[in-house]
């Protein structure tokens, strides 16, 4: 699948205002308010903007942070990262590699086997439940 490129006006028209602010303007949900914060449903989490598969529920864990947290993406090339110096902090922003949607941030305090915590906004994700 190729890169998804849309104008800001196109994204604003397609997304509801909260999702737009989080995914296109890098806003953040308040902790413990996102619909996937405590979800334990099996499935695959996709980008809410372009539908790309990003994270498997098998790698989701309760970090206690108030946001859905994962220790690894579904594929190495599913997400990209970049330095984020906003809010007078140095962080690593996590983006959908296909559409550059803001997903959240990456921290080096996660569980084994990676030691990473992909701390994400629920509004950036769309869980497609596993069908048995």
N, C-alpha and C positions, 0 to 999 in steps of 0.2 A: 504494500500500500504506500502511496506517495504522500508527501507532505500536504497537510490541509492549510490553505492560506485563504483567509477571509478578511474583509475590512472590519474596522471597529464597528461601523454602523451595521454590518451584516450580523456580527456576533450579538450586538445589543438587541437587534430585532428577534434573533432566534432564541436567546436565553432569557429566563426571568431575571429580574434585577439583582437578587441576591447571588445567583449563580454567576451572572455577568461580573459583578464586583469582585467575587472571589477568584474566578478562573481567568479573567482578562485584566483585572486591575490589582491582583495579588492581595486582596483583602483576606481576613482570617475570621472564621467562625469563632464565637465565644466557646470556651471549653465546656465540654459535657452537653452541648446543645445539638450537635450534628446527629442525623438519623442513623449513622453507622457506628457511633461511638461505642455502643455496647452490643452491637449485632454479632451473633455467633453463627449465623446462617452460612452454610457451605455454598460456595460459588466463586465466580470470578468478578472482580471489580474492574469496571471499564471506565474510560474517560467520559465524563458527562457531555463534553463538547463534540468529540469525534467518534466515540465508540470503541477506541482501541483498548484491547485487553491490557491491564496494567499490573494487577496484583491478584494472587490466589488467596482465598480465605484461609488456606492451610498455613499461610505465613503471617496471619494477623494475630496480634496478641494484645493483652491489656497492659499498656505502659503506665497507666495511672495519670497520663497527661491531660486527658479530656478530649483527645482526638483519636480517630482510628489510626493504629500504628501497625506497621508491617516490617519484617526484617529483611525482605528482599523482593524485588519486582519479579513479575512473571517471566520476563526475558530481559537480558542485559540491555537491549536496545529499545525497550518499551518506554523508558524514562530518560530524561537528560537532567543535568544539574548545572547550576551557575552560582557564582558568588552573589550574595545578597548583603549589602551594607546598609539596608534601611533600618530605621528605628535605633540608630546608633549602636548596632550590633553587627557582628560578623557571623553570618550563617550561610548555609548552603540551601538554595532554593531547588525544589524538585518540580520538573515540568513534564508534561506529556511530550514525548519525542516527536509525535506526529503533528500536533497542532499548537504546541507551545502553551498549553493551558497550565496555569499555576495550580499545582496540586497541594503543596505544603513545603515542609523543610526536612532535611536529612541531618540526623545527629549521630554521633559515635558512641551512644550509650545503650544500644539495643542488646538483645539476647544472642546467644550462640545460635546458629553457627556463624553469623556474619558480624555480630557486634554492632549492627546498624539499626537505627530507628527511623523509618520513613513515617513522619508524623504528618498526616494528611487531613484536608478538609472534606467532610462528607459531601458537601455541595459539588466537589470536583469529581465525585465518583458515582457510578451507577452499578449496583450489584445485580448481576444476573445469576439467580439461584441455580444450583446444581440440580438437574432433573435425574432422578433415579429410576 
